[in-house]
Amino acid sequence: MDPETFQQLDKVIHEKGRMAIMSLLAARREWSFSELKDNLGMTDGNLTTHIKTLQKAGFVAVTKSFQSRRSLTTCSLTEAGRAAFSKHLDLLEQILRAHRPAE
Amino acid sequence: MDPETFQQLDKVIHEKGRMAIMSLLAARREWSFSELKDNLGMTDGNLTTHIKTLQKAGFVAVTKSFQSRRSLTTCSLTEAGRAAFSKHLDLLEQILRAHRPAE
């Protein structure tokens, strides 16, 4: 196992709450904030903090709009976010394969 | 993707520095502190902090002995540590398979 592989893991994505968010966003193009919240069982504050961290890293785009006079916040992966998440999965795959080569 | 899977990830193991330590300890029964340090490219302070966290969680055992009048600190996984690391790999595998089912 090459320790270099672990060093390459992006801390912004690796944190388990953010990894869960990135995972949902990778599976479907767009999520409303409240859908994410319900799905992940996170508090408003917790999800907001994570989304801001991901947005700051350039991985997630946030759009605010109005639907029937109610504000709607939607989140999606940016191209950079999709690439970074894919790289993250590659690294996790390398780590797994190093420990479980027989599978 | 079930967000529950992410919630089950143990934060003590998931942090990438500690995941690297657990990975080395899973691959070979015993490591001296200085071997770990060299291999991981960590500072004394950083490695000490991580080892203490892993020790406190019951995942790593630390033994101090003397070899040719020099003190030798060795680290190894406990049974609980081995089981927890294996569970962690299982969870990562589930996450990977959810995103890359075709492989």
Backbone of each chain as ProteinMPNN parsed JSONL, in Angstrom:
{"seq_chain_A": "MDPETFQQLDKVIHEKGRMAIMSLLAARREWSFSELKDNLGMTDGNLTTHIKTLQKAGFVAVTKSFQSRRSLTTCSLTEAGRAAFSKHLDLLEQILRAHRPAE", "coords_chain_A": {"N_chain_A": [[0.843, -1.195, 0.0], [0.663, 2.088, -0.971], [1.482, 4.946, 0.743], [1.231, 7.413, -0.387], [-1.08, 7.415, -1.896], [-3.11, 7.826, -0.011], [-2.472, 10.384, 0.789], [-3.222, 11.794, -1.411], [-5.955, 11.91, -1.246], [-8.68, 14.082, -1.256], [-9.369, 16.313, 1.257], [-11.627, 17.873, 1.465], [-13.593, 16.477, 0.095], [-13.396, 13.986, 1.286], [-14.351, 13.926, 3.941], [-16.986, 12.427, 5.754], [-19.706, 13.329, 5.7], [-19.705, 15.199, 3.621], [-18.875, 13.544, 1.589], [-21.089, 11.947, 1.313], [-22.944, 13.836, 0.379], [-21.749, 14.576, -2.086], [-21.922, 12.124, -3.311], [-24.706, 11.738, -3.641], [-25.227, 13.915, -5.341], [-23.742, 13.141, -7.513], [-25.177, 11.066, -8.456], [-27.602, 12.011, -9.369], [-28.661, 14.707, -11.388], [-29.638, 17.153, -10.257], [-30.509, 18.473, -7.081], [-32.864, 19.583, -4.673], [-32.315, 21.739, -1.88], [-33.833, 20.976, 0.363], [-34.571, 18.362, -0.265], [-32.058, 17.115, -0.22], [-31.44, 17.479, 2.456], [-33.478, 16.004, 3.767], [-32.926, 13.484, 2.745], [-30.373, 12.947, 3.686], [-30.619, 13.247, 6.353], [-29.649, 15.435, 7.744], [-29.094, 18.401, 9.743], [-30.326, 21.737, 9.049], [-28.264, 23.649, 9.446], [-25.92, 22.129, 9.471], [-25.922, 20.955, 6.892], [-25.887, 23.281, 5.326], [-23.362, 24.358, 6.014], [-21.63, 22.337, 5.038], [-22.296, 22.405, 2.303], [-21.474, 24.972, 1.646], [-18.709, 24.722, 2.005], [-18.128, 22.912, -0.026], [-18.915, 24.393, -2.201], [-17.168, 26.527, -2.101], [-14.829, 25.209, -2.726], [-15.266, 24.831, -5.323], [-16.701, 22.671, -6.222], [-19.43, 22.298, -6.093], [-22.43, 23.711, -7.371], [-24.733, 26.235, -6.562], [-28.07, 27.178, -6.904], [-30.481, 29.703, -6.71], [-33.938, 30.067, -6.894], [-37.369, 31.015, -7.707], [-40.378, 29.397, -6.964], [-43.708, 29.173, -7.424], [-43.944, 31.46, -5.786], [-42.362, 30.675, -3.67], [-39.089, 30.384, -2.354], [-36.555, 28.489, -3.931], [-33.876, 26.4, -3.46], [-31.387, 24.937, -5.28], [-28.986, 22.329, -5.786], [-26.071, 21.231, -7.488], [-23.508, 19.198, -9.044], [-20.467, 20.657, -10.137], [-18.461, 20.691, -13.15], [-15.812, 20.388, -12.356], [-16.268, 19.347, -9.832], [-17.443, 16.897, -10.419], [-15.307, 15.622, -11.69], [-13.42, 15.609, -9.605], [-14.704, 14.047, -7.716], [-14.836, 11.64, -9.041], [-12.116, 11.066, -9.245], [-11.621, 10.72, -6.565], [-13.074, 8.391, -6.015], [-11.566, 6.663, -7.592], [-9.158, 6.625, -6.127], [-10.041, 5.5, -3.7], [-10.753, 3.041, -4.645], [-8.232, 2.046, -5.408], [-7.096, 1.795, -2.871], [-8.778, -0.091, -1.694], [-8.337, -2.288, -3.43], [-5.676, -2.817, -2.869], [-5.859, -3.961, -0.398], [-7.626, -5.996, -0.744], [-6.954, -7.875, -2.927], [-7.761, -10.222, -4.118], [-10.412, -10.236, -4.842]], "CA_chain_A": [[0.0, 0.0, 0.0], [1.455, 3.304, -1.082], [0.877, 6.024, 1.56], [0.984, 8.527, -1.308], [-2.487, 7.322, -2.31], [-3.924, 8.458, 1.026], [-2.192, 11.824, 0.773], [-3.941, 12.397, -2.532], [-7.391, 12.052, -0.947], [-9.05, 15.48, -1.015], [-10.046, 16.402, 2.555], [-12.943, 18.489, 1.286], [-14.534, 15.425, -0.313], [-13.271, 12.766, 2.081], [-15.191, 13.999, 5.162], [-18.077, 11.527, 5.37], [-20.935, 14.056, 5.372], [-19.561, 15.774, 2.279], [-18.796, 12.439, 0.633], [-22.487, 11.542, 1.095], [-23.549, 14.871, -0.476], [-21.172, 14.423, -3.426], [-22.435, 10.868, -3.84], [-26.072, 11.991, -4.127], [-25.16, 14.829, -6.487], [-23.174, 12.409, -8.656], [-26.167, 10.092, -8.929], [-28.723, 12.712, -10.029], [-28.151, 16.003, -11.801], [-30.032, 18.293, -9.426], [-31.24, 18.194, -5.848], [-33.204, 20.766, -3.889], [-31.699, 21.727, -0.554], [-34.65, 20.212, 1.32], [-34.447, 16.931, -0.611], [-30.763, 16.667, 0.319], [-31.556, 17.478, 3.919], [-34.308, 14.854, 4.156], [-32.266, 12.249, 2.369], [-29.164, 12.729, 4.48], [-30.93, 13.375, 7.779], [-28.781, 16.467, 8.338], [-29.746, 19.645, 10.138], [-30.129, 22.861, 8.132], [-26.959, 24.268, 9.681], [-24.888, 21.182, 9.069], [-25.919, 20.845, 5.427], [-25.451, 24.585, 4.803], [-21.907, 24.447, 6.194], [-20.976, 21.423, 4.088], [-22.509, 22.891, 0.925], [-20.594, 26.139, 1.479], [-17.34, 24.217, 1.855], [-18.031, 22.301, -1.365], [-19.066, 25.492, -3.156], [-15.906, 27.275, -2.036], [-13.82, 24.398, -3.419], [-15.623, 24.803, -6.739], [-17.238, 21.351, -6.564], [-20.9, 22.308, -6.119], [-23.068, 24.966, -7.765], [-26.006, 26.455, -5.86], [-28.936, 28.104, -7.64], [-31.696, 30.075, -5.979], [-34.992, 30.523, -7.788], [-38.673, 31.076, -7.048], [-41.365, 28.49, -7.524], [-44.97, 29.521, -6.762], [-43.608, 32.481, -4.77], [-41.468, 30.185, -2.605], [-37.722, 30.282, -2.854], [-36.099, 27.112, -4.096], [-32.424, 26.309, -3.596], [-30.984, 23.65, -5.847], [-27.539, 22.064, -5.792], [-25.6, 20.263, -8.482], [-22.046, 19.126, -9.16], [-19.817, 21.348, -11.249], [-17.591, 19.77, -13.892], [-14.657, 20.125, -11.479], [-16.755, 18.487, -8.75], [-17.619, 15.55, -10.957], [-13.962, 15.071, -11.92], [-12.778, 15.382, -8.304], [-15.365, 12.912, -7.057], [-14.414, 10.452, -9.777], [-10.737, 10.797, -8.818], [-11.715, 10.219, -5.187], [-13.49, 6.987, -6.109], [-10.389, 5.937, -8.1], [-8.211, 6.438, -5.023], [-10.629, 4.524, -2.769], [-10.661, 1.743, -5.343], [-6.83, 1.598, -5.272], [-6.893, 1.402, -1.471], [-9.491, -1.366, -1.527], [-7.657, -3.348, -4.187], [-4.424, -3.155, -2.186], [-6.178, -4.808, 0.755], [-8.436, -7.148, -1.156], [-6.578, -8.113, -4.323], [-8.309, -11.474, -4.646], [-11.816, -10.112, -5.285]], "C_chain_A": [[0.88, 1.247, 0.0], [0.797, 4.447, -0.298], [0.555, 7.278, 0.746], [-0.497, 8.582, -1.724], [-3.397, 8.031, -1.307], [-3.732, 9.971, 1.025], [-2.96, 12.523, -0.337], [-5.436, 12.571, -2.282], [-7.702, 13.499, -0.587], [-9.881, 15.568, 0.269], [-11.449, 16.991, 2.44], [-13.985, 17.426, 0.925], [-14.549, 14.271, 0.674], [-14.137, 12.771, 3.349], [-16.526, 13.314, 4.852], [-19.401, 12.215, 5.032], [-20.874, 14.618, 3.957], [-19.457, 14.689, 1.206], [-20.211, 11.962, 0.31], [-23.189, 12.541, 0.173], [-23.065, 14.707, -1.921], [-21.734, 13.168, -4.099], [-23.853, 11.044, -4.398], [-26.042, 12.863, -5.377], [-24.58, 14.144, -7.734], [-24.214, 11.482, -9.282], [-27.345, 10.739, -9.657], [-28.328, 14.152, -10.238], [-28.43, 17.147, -10.835], [-30.832, 17.863, -8.209], [-31.639, 19.517, -5.226], [-32.541, 20.603, -2.524], [-32.502, 20.844, 0.405], [-34.655, 18.712, 1.009], [-33.149, 16.361, -0.037], [-30.844, 16.486, 1.828], [-32.331, 16.25, 4.396], [-33.568, 13.548, 3.909], [-31.091, 11.912, 3.278], [-29.44, 12.765, 5.986], [-30.024, 14.368, 8.474], [-29.625, 17.65, 8.807], [-29.487, 20.688, 9.048], [-28.702, 23.41, 8.222], [-25.815, 23.424, 9.179], [-24.779, 21.09, 7.539], [-25.419, 22.152, 4.789], [-23.926, 24.72, 4.876], [-21.164, 23.572, 5.182], [-21.094, 21.937, 2.653], [-21.592, 24.097, 0.653], [-19.142, 25.723, 1.26], [-17.135, 23.649, 0.446], [-18.108, 23.359, -2.466], [-17.759, 26.284, -3.26], [-14.787, 26.531, -2.779], [-14.108, 24.304, -4.917], [-16.256, 23.498, -7.184], [-18.759, 21.339, -6.737], [-21.409, 23.695, -6.518], [-24.428, 25.064, -7.084], [-26.812, 27.501, -6.631], [-30.17, 28.421, -6.808], [-32.723, 30.589, -6.977], [-36.309, 30.622, -7.018], [-39.649, 30.161, -7.764], [-42.648, 28.723, -6.73], [-44.723, 30.441, -5.558], [-42.741, 31.968, -3.615], [-40.057, 30.05, -3.169], [-37.291, 28.822, -2.877], [-34.585, 27.134, -4.301], [-32.073, 24.94, -4.162], [-29.461, 23.544, -5.93], [-27.219, 21.062, -6.887], [-24.076, 20.251, -8.483], [-21.581, 20.02, -10.294], [-18.994, 20.302, -12.018], [-16.388, 19.376, -13.038], [-15.047, 19.177, -10.346], [-16.906, 17.053, -9.208], [-16.261, 14.866, -11.161], [-13.281, 14.723, -10.591], [-13.392, 14.185, -7.587], [-14.948, 11.598, -7.729], [-12.983, 10.06, -9.392], [-10.734, 10.192, -7.406], [-12.106, 8.74, -5.181], [-12.338, 6.121, -6.635], [-9.418, 5.621, -6.964], [-8.743, 5.403, -4.025], [-10.554, 3.119, -3.366], [-9.237, 1.179, -5.219], [-6.558, 1.082, -3.86], [-7.549, 0.044, -1.211], [-8.748, -2.51, -2.189], [-6.356, -3.773, -3.521], [-4.683, -4.104, -1.018], [-6.916, -6.078, 0.368], [-8.186, -7.476, -2.623], [-7.306, -9.295, -4.942], [-9.701, -11.321, -5.241], [-11.939, -9.773, -6.756]], "O_chain_A": [[1.731, 1.424, 0.871], [-0.31, 4.871, -0.629], [-0.281, 8.092, 1.137], [-1.076, 9.658, -1.878], [-4.329, 8.74, -1.688], [-4.674, 10.737, 1.227], [-3.308, 13.699, -0.221], [-6.11, 13.294, -3.016], [-7.057, 14.075, 0.289], [-10.957, 14.978, 0.363], [-12.344, 16.652, 3.215], [-15.121, 17.475, 1.397], [-15.588, 13.644, 0.883], [-14.603, 11.716, 3.778], [-17.134, 13.58, 3.815], [-20.14, 11.738, 4.171], [-21.836, 14.534, 3.194], [-19.888, 14.88, 0.069], [-20.502, 11.611, -0.834], [-23.942, 12.142, -0.715], [-23.864, 14.7, -2.857], [-21.988, 13.158, -5.304], [-24.163, 10.562, -5.488], [-26.742, 12.589, -6.353], [-24.89, 14.525, -8.862], [-24.147, 11.155, -10.467], [-28.009, 10.092, -10.466], [-27.722, 14.763, -9.358], [-27.575, 18.005, -10.613], [-31.712, 17.006, -8.292], [-30.861, 20.471, -5.239], [-32.249, 19.493, -2.078], [-31.93, 20.062, 1.164], [-34.736, 17.888, 1.92], [-33.135, 15.279, 0.551], [-30.386, 15.491, 2.39], [-31.899, 15.547, 5.309], [-33.578, 12.636, 4.735], [-30.847, 10.749, 3.596], [-28.599, 12.364, 6.79], [-29.665, 14.188, 9.637], [-30.736, 17.864, 8.322], [-28.569, 20.552, 8.239], [-28.03, 23.608, 7.21], [-24.874, 23.913, 8.554], [-23.685, 21.142, 6.977], [-24.635, 22.131, 3.841], [-23.285, 25.145, 3.915], [-20.199, 24.008, 4.554], [-20.13, 21.911, 1.888], [-21.014, 24.221, -0.427], [-18.438, 26.3, 0.432], [-16.104, 23.879, -0.186], [-17.465, 23.246, -3.509], [-17.315, 26.654, -4.346], [-13.911, 27.151, -3.382], [-13.305, 23.77, -5.682], [-16.346, 23.23, -8.382], [-19.307, 20.485, -7.434], [-20.89, 24.715, -6.066], [-25.18, 24.091, -7.038], [-26.302, 28.571, -6.966], [-30.82, 27.524, -6.27], [-32.417, 31.443, -7.809], [-36.355, 30.347, -5.819], [-39.737, 30.147, -8.992], [-42.685, 28.504, -5.52], [-45.237, 30.212, -4.463], [-42.42, 32.719, -2.695], [-39.867, 29.65, -4.318], [-37.61, 28.037, -1.983], [-34.08, 27.803, -5.202], [-32.425, 23.91, -3.586], [-28.756, 24.535, -6.119], [-28.005, 20.159, -7.172], [-23.437, 21.177, -7.985], [-22.258, 20.119, -11.317], [-18.858, 19.163, -11.572], [-15.991, 18.212, -12.992], [-14.263, 18.315, -9.948], [-16.55, 16.114, -8.496], [-16.092, 13.689, -10.845], [-12.647, 13.676, -10.466], [-12.693, 13.409, -6.936], [-14.737, 10.584, -7.064], [-12.674, 8.879, -9.234], [-9.959, 9.286, -7.099], [-11.54, 7.941, -4.435], [-12.15, 4.991, -6.186], [-8.92, 4.501, -6.851], [-7.998, 4.539, -3.561], [-10.319, 2.14, -2.657], [-9.055, -0.011, -4.958], [-5.883, 0.069, -3.675], [-6.958, -0.844, -0.596], [-8.55, -3.568, -1.592], [-5.969, -4.939, -3.592], [-3.844, -4.941, -0.686], [-6.842, -7.097, 1.055], [-9.086, -7.371, -3.456], [-7.452, -9.362, -6.162], [-10.136, -12.151, -6.04], [-13.051, -9.638, -7.267]]}, "seq_chain_B": "MDPETFQQLDKVIHEKGRMAIMSLLAARREWSFSELKDNLGMTDGNLTTHIKTLQKAGFVAVTKSFQSRRSLTTCSLTEAGRAAFSKHLDLLEQILRAHRPAE", "coords_chain_B": {"N_chain_B": [[-27.859, 5.054, -3.827], [-27.387, 4.602, -0.447], [-27.649, 6.846, 2.151], [-27.216, 6.107, 4.725], [-25.082, 4.341, 4.768], [-22.835, 6.009, 4.627], [-23.08, 7.296, 7.055], [-22.383, 5.282, 8.742], [-19.647, 5.13, 8.538], [-16.699, 5.136, 10.385], [-15.494, 7.87, 12.066], [-13.04, 8.055, 13.316], [-11.415, 6.243, 11.992], [-11.794, 7.027, 9.37], [-10.582, 9.507, 8.727], [-7.977, 10.71, 6.664], [-5.189, 10.46, 7.277], [-5.175, 8.74, 9.477], [-6.407, 6.58, 8.307], [-4.442, 5.777, 6.564], [-2.475, 4.946, 8.383], [-3.817, 2.806, 9.664], [-4.075, 1.183, 7.467], [-1.409, 0.44, 6.859], [-0.808, -0.926, 9.231], [-2.584, -2.992, 9.015], [-1.511, -4.433, 7.01], [0.896, -5.482, 7.846], [2.045, -7.154, 10.727], [3.432, -5.76, 12.826], [4.797, -2.548, 13.461], [7.503, -0.296, 13.874], [7.517, 2.874, 15.549], [9.152, 4.738, 14.256], [9.485, 3.616, 11.724], [6.853, 3.752, 10.752], [6.582, 6.52, 10.719], [8.532, 7.312, 8.822], [7.579, 5.976, 6.592], [5.086, 7.119, 6.176], [5.641, 9.752, 5.961], [5.1, 11.585, 7.96], [5.12, 14.098, 10.575], [6.677, 13.804, 13.838], [4.924, 14.772, 15.848], [2.42, 14.829, 14.606], [2.024, 12.117, 13.897], [2.102, 10.967, 16.462], [-0.193, 12.125, 17.635], [-2.249, 11.052, 16.015], [-1.874, 8.305, 16.497], [-2.437, 8.179, 19.214], [-5.161, 8.84, 19.191], [-6.159, 6.621, 17.836], [-5.429, 4.644, 19.592], [-6.896, 5.298, 21.847], [-9.413, 4.761, 20.901], [-9.283, 2.11, 20.942], [-8.242, 0.69, 18.844], [-5.577, 0.42, 18.168], [-2.586, -0.96, 19.465], [0.087, -0.038, 21.574], [3.473, -0.634, 22.203], [6.184, -0.326, 24.397], [9.618, -0.864, 24.424], [13.017, -1.929, 25.147], [15.88, -1.83, 23.116], [19.076, -2.724, 22.622], [19.769, -0.783, 24.544], [18.353, 1.355, 23.569], [15.213, 2.987, 23.397], [12.319, 1.445, 22.069], [9.461, 1.891, 20.221], [6.621, 0.176, 19.38], [3.882, -0.452, 17.161], [0.69, -1.926, 16.701], [-2.238, -3.47, 15.236], [-5.191, -3.915, 17.181], [-7.464, -6.62, 17.953], [-10.024, -5.564, 17.785], [-9.453, -3.324, 16.271], [-8.659, -4.451, 13.854], [-11.046, -5.635, 13.057], [-12.689, -3.357, 12.878], [-11.418, -1.927, 10.862], [-11.724, -3.649, 8.73], [-14.496, -3.605, 8.496], [-14.76, -0.968, 7.738], [-13.547, -1.001, 5.213], [-15.418, -2.633, 3.962], [-17.636, -0.913, 3.909], [-16.662, 1.169, 2.282], [-16.358, -0.254, -0.025], [-19.039, -0.85, -0.61], [-19.932, 1.74, -1.183], [-18.385, 2.37, -3.414], [-19.284, 0.36, -5.203], [-21.904, 1.161, -5.547], [-21.598, 3.368, -7.135], [-20.156, 2.467, -9.264], [-21.29, 0.128, -10.633], [-20.91, -1.513, -12.813], [-18.389, -2.557, -12.983]], "CA_chain_B": [[-26.894, 5.147, -2.733], [-28.024, 4.769, 0.856], [-26.838, 7.742, 2.99], [-26.934, 5.365, 5.955], [-23.746, 3.756, 4.599], [-21.854, 7.031, 4.982], [-23.178, 7.551, 8.496], [-21.716, 4.187, 9.452], [-18.18, 5.267, 8.475], [-16.131, 5.552, 11.67], [-14.683, 9.076, 11.849], [-11.685, 7.82, 13.815], [-10.664, 5.551, 10.933], [-11.99, 7.624, 8.043], [-9.618, 10.602, 8.494], [-7.049, 10.044, 5.746], [-3.924, 10.122, 7.931], [-5.387, 7.538, 10.296], [-6.719, 5.478, 7.392], [-3.134, 5.327, 6.071], [-1.84, 4.204, 9.485], [-4.544, 1.534, 9.81], [-3.772, 0.395, 6.276], [-0.077, -0.158, 7.049], [-0.873, -1.888, 10.333], [-3.353, -4.163, 8.567], [-0.712, -5.175, 6.035], [2.018, -6.156, 8.527], [1.649, -7.282, 12.129], [4.052, -4.823, 13.762], [5.601, -1.469, 12.903], [8.063, 0.626, 14.863], [7.035, 4.241, 15.372], [9.955, 5.453, 13.25], [9.147, 3.056, 10.408], [5.581, 4.368, 10.353], [6.834, 7.938, 10.441], [9.252, 7.403, 7.547], [6.734, 5.483, 5.515], [3.946, 8.013, 5.955], [6.107, 11.121, 5.802], [4.441, 12.448, 8.957], [5.964, 14.605, 11.647], [6.521, 13.125, 15.123], [3.742, 15.259, 16.554], [1.245, 14.41, 13.854], [1.848, 10.669, 14.047], [1.769, 10.72, 17.868], [-1.598, 12.491, 17.858], [-3.11, 10.061, 15.364], [-1.749, 7.011, 17.2], [-3.178, 8.313, 20.488], [-6.594, 8.775, 18.869], [-6.466, 5.225, 17.485], [-5.252, 3.869, 20.814], [-8.04, 5.643, 22.706], [-10.585, 4.079, 20.331], [-9.082, 0.672, 21.131], [-7.911, 0.07, 17.555], [-4.128, 0.222, 18.034], [-1.836, -1.223, 20.697], [1.441, 0.524, 21.529], [4.361, -1.309, 23.155], [7.505, 0.295, 24.506], [10.624, -1.806, 24.922], [14.383, -1.438, 24.951], [16.687, -2.648, 22.218], [20.429, -2.173, 22.71], [19.677, 0.411, 25.397], [17.523, 2.423, 22.995], [13.793, 2.653, 23.535], [11.675, 1.109, 20.807], [8.003, 1.919, 20.313], [6.007, -0.547, 18.258], [2.432, -0.325, 17.055], [0.009, -3.008, 15.974], [-3.694, -3.417, 15.346], [-5.851, -4.823, 18.122], [-8.51, -7.394, 17.271], [-11.112, -4.61, 17.493], [-8.971, -2.475, 15.188], [-8.697, -5.217, 12.614], [-12.464, -5.79, 12.693], [-13.23, -2.05, 12.491], [-10.84, -1.555, 9.565], [-12.361, -4.512, 7.744], [-15.853, -3.067, 8.305], [-14.58, 0.283, 7.0], [-13.324, -1.378, 3.808], [-16.719, -3.11, 3.458], [-18.481, 0.255, 3.625], [-16.105, 1.845, 1.107], [-16.676, -1.129, -1.159], [-20.469, -0.611, -0.919], [-20.032, 3.074, -1.798], [-17.821, 2.236, -4.762], [-20.157, -0.47, -6.038], [-23.112, 1.921, -5.869], [-21.273, 4.314, -8.198], [-19.54, 1.767, -10.39], [-21.825, -1.234, -10.59], [-20.584, -2.309, -14.012], [-17.041, -3.151, -12.941]], "C_chain_B": [[-27.606, 5.429, -1.423], [-27.155, 5.651, 1.764], [-26.449, 7.112, 4.332], [-25.5, 4.791, 5.937], [-22.66, 4.742, 5.026], [-21.857, 7.304, 6.479], [-22.442, 6.488, 9.302], [-20.19, 4.286, 9.418], [-17.66, 5.813, 9.805], [-15.173, 6.728, 11.443], [-13.235, 8.888, 12.299], [-10.825, 7.161, 12.725], [-10.683, 6.336, 9.627], [-10.995, 8.754, 7.735], [-8.416, 10.019, 7.743], [-5.698, 9.664, 6.339], [-4.059, 8.833, 8.737], [-5.737, 6.331, 9.429], [-5.416, 4.904, 6.839], [-2.423, 4.499, 7.135], [-2.491, 2.826, 9.626], [-4.214, 0.598, 8.639], [-2.415, -0.297, 6.396], [-0.13, -1.239, 8.129], [-1.661, -3.145, 9.954], [-2.51, -5.052, 7.656], [0.452, -5.938, 6.674], [1.781, -6.069, 10.023], [2.176, -6.179, 13.038], [4.903, -3.787, 13.04], [6.225, -0.681, 14.046], [7.529, 2.016, 14.528], [7.822, 4.947, 14.256], [9.745, 4.91, 11.832], [7.857, 3.686, 9.874], [5.798, 5.814, 9.908], [7.499, 8.116, 9.073], [8.331, 7.045, 6.381], [5.625, 6.462, 5.152], [4.371, 9.454, 5.692], [5.411, 12.081, 6.748], [5.464, 12.993, 9.943], [5.731, 13.743, 12.894], [5.188, 13.47, 15.782], [2.458, 14.779, 15.916], [0.963, 12.921, 14.048], [1.442, 10.324, 15.487], [0.297, 10.999, 18.139], [-2.541, 11.458, 17.253], [-3.083, 8.723, 16.1], [-2.536, 7.055, 18.516], [-4.682, 8.207, 20.259], [-7.009, 7.333, 18.585], [-6.378, 4.309, 18.711], [-6.463, 4.052, 21.737], [-9.309, 4.932, 22.227], [-10.466, 2.561, 20.473], [-8.663, -0.06, 19.866], [-6.424, -0.275, 17.419], [-3.495, -0.005, 19.41], [-0.414, -0.699, 20.536], [2.283, -0.153, 22.603], [5.702, -0.601, 23.184], [8.482, -0.715, 25.079], [12.001, -1.189, 24.737], [15.161, -2.39, 24.074], [18.065, -1.989, 22.179], [20.43, -0.818, 23.42], [18.872, 1.571, 24.787], [16.056, 2.021, 23.113], [13.186, 2.44, 22.143], [10.161, 1.092, 21.023], [7.425, 1.202, 19.11], [4.485, -0.448, 18.326], [1.874, -1.521, 16.297], [-1.494, -2.824, 16.114], [-4.158, -4.33, 16.469], [-6.868, -5.64, 17.318], [-9.654, -6.466, 16.851], [-10.731, -3.707, 16.324], [-9.039, -3.169, 13.845], [-10.146, -5.359, 12.116], [-13.046, -4.465, 12.187], [-12.693, -1.618, 11.125], [-11.481, -2.374, 8.45], [-13.786, -4.015, 7.449], [-15.784, -1.783, 7.465], [-14.377, -0.001, 5.499], [-14.622, -1.885, 3.174], [-17.6, -1.929, 3.053], [-17.99, 0.998, 2.385], [-16.411, 1.046, -0.161], [-18.137, -0.925, -1.591], [-20.648, 0.713, -1.651], [-19.524, 3.015, -3.242], [-18.761, 1.483, -5.69], [-21.433, 0.262, -6.437], [-22.854, 2.881, -7.037], [-20.741, 3.638, -9.451], [-19.985, 0.311, -10.436], [-21.329, -2.126, -11.72], [-19.251, -3.027, -13.902], [-17.016, -4.569, -12.397]], "O_chain_B": [[-28.351, 6.403, -1.316], [-26.042, 5.257, 2.114], [-25.487, 7.528, 4.979], [-24.813, 4.767, 6.958], [-21.696, 4.372, 5.695], [-20.812, 7.513, 7.096], [-21.945, 6.752, 10.396], [-19.51, 3.602, 10.184], [-18.138, 6.84, 10.287], [-14.179, 6.606, 10.727], [-12.318, 9.487, 11.736], [-9.65, 7.493, 12.566], [-9.714, 6.318, 8.868], [-10.612, 8.929, 6.578], [-7.893, 8.971, 8.121], [-5.117, 8.651, 5.947], [-3.194, 7.959, 8.695], [-5.406, 5.196, 9.773], [-5.293, 3.691, 6.665], [-1.832, 3.465, 6.824], [-1.802, 1.808, 9.698], [-4.092, -0.615, 8.809], [-2.285, -1.478, 6.074], [0.427, -2.324, 7.965], [-1.432, -4.223, 10.503], [-2.75, -6.254, 7.54], [0.937, -6.92, 6.113], [1.362, -5.029, 10.531], [1.459, -5.708, 13.922], [5.642, -4.118, 12.114], [5.577, -0.423, 15.06], [7.145, 2.3, 13.393], [7.249, 5.653, 13.427], [9.818, 5.659, 10.858], [7.777, 4.095, 8.716], [5.281, 6.263, 8.885], [7.088, 8.957, 8.274], [8.31, 7.709, 5.344], [5.269, 6.618, 3.983], [3.566, 10.277, 5.257], [5.159, 13.236, 6.406], [6.538, 12.419, 10.122], [4.724, 13.042, 12.996], [4.434, 12.595, 16.209], [1.521, 14.372, 16.604], [-0.166, 12.515, 14.324], [0.556, 9.499, 15.709], [-0.382, 10.207, 18.793], [-3.508, 11.038, 17.888], [-4.118, 8.088, 16.302], [-3.211, 6.093, 18.881], [-5.392, 7.567, 21.034], [-8.062, 6.878, 19.029], [-7.133, 3.347, 18.852], [-6.976, 3.097, 22.32], [-10.163, 4.551, 23.027], [-11.402, 1.821, 20.172], [-8.717, -1.289, 19.811], [-6.059, -1.16, 16.645], [-3.828, 0.671, 20.383], [0.213, -0.89, 19.495], [1.875, -0.243, 23.761], [6.288, -0.308, 22.142], [8.207, -1.347, 26.099], [12.135, -0.073, 24.236], [15.112, -3.606, 24.26], [18.203, -0.841, 21.755], [21.02, 0.153, 22.945], [18.726, 2.627, 25.402], [15.708, 0.852, 22.947], [13.496, 3.152, 21.188], [9.649, 0.379, 21.886], [7.697, 1.565, 17.965], [3.893, -0.371, 19.403], [2.502, -2.05, 15.381], [-1.963, -2.109, 17.0], [-3.583, -5.397, 16.686], [-7.096, -5.37, 16.138], [-10.181, -6.555, 15.742], [-11.571, -3.364, 15.492], [-9.417, -2.576, 12.834], [-10.428, -5.221, 10.926], [-13.791, -4.437, 11.207], [-13.415, -1.02, 10.327], [-11.748, -1.861, 7.363], [-14.222, -4.008, 6.298], [-16.628, -1.543, 6.603], [-14.956, 0.666, 4.642], [-14.9, -1.609, 2.007], [-18.227, -1.941, 1.994], [-18.787, 1.407, 1.541], [-16.683, 1.609, -1.222], [-18.433, -0.838, -2.782], [-21.412, 0.806, -2.613], [-20.152, 3.541, -4.161], [-19.008, 1.907, -6.819], [-21.982, 0.029, -7.514], [-23.754, 3.174, -7.824], [-20.859, 4.166, -10.556], [-19.18, -0.61, -10.298], [-21.329, -3.351, -11.598], [-18.995, -3.988, -14.628], [-15.951, -5.179, -12.31]]}, "name": "protein", "num_of_chains": 2, "seq": "MDPETFQQLDKVIHEKGRMAIMSLLAARREWSFSELKDNLGMTDGNLTTHIKTLQKAGFVAVTKSFQSRRSLTTCSLTEAGRAAFSKHLDLLEQILRAHRPAEMDPETFQQLDKVIHEKGRMAIMSLLAARREWSFSELKDNLGMTDGNLTTHIKTLQKAGFVAVTKSFQSRRSLTTCSLTEAGRAAFSKHLDLLEQILRAHRPAE"}
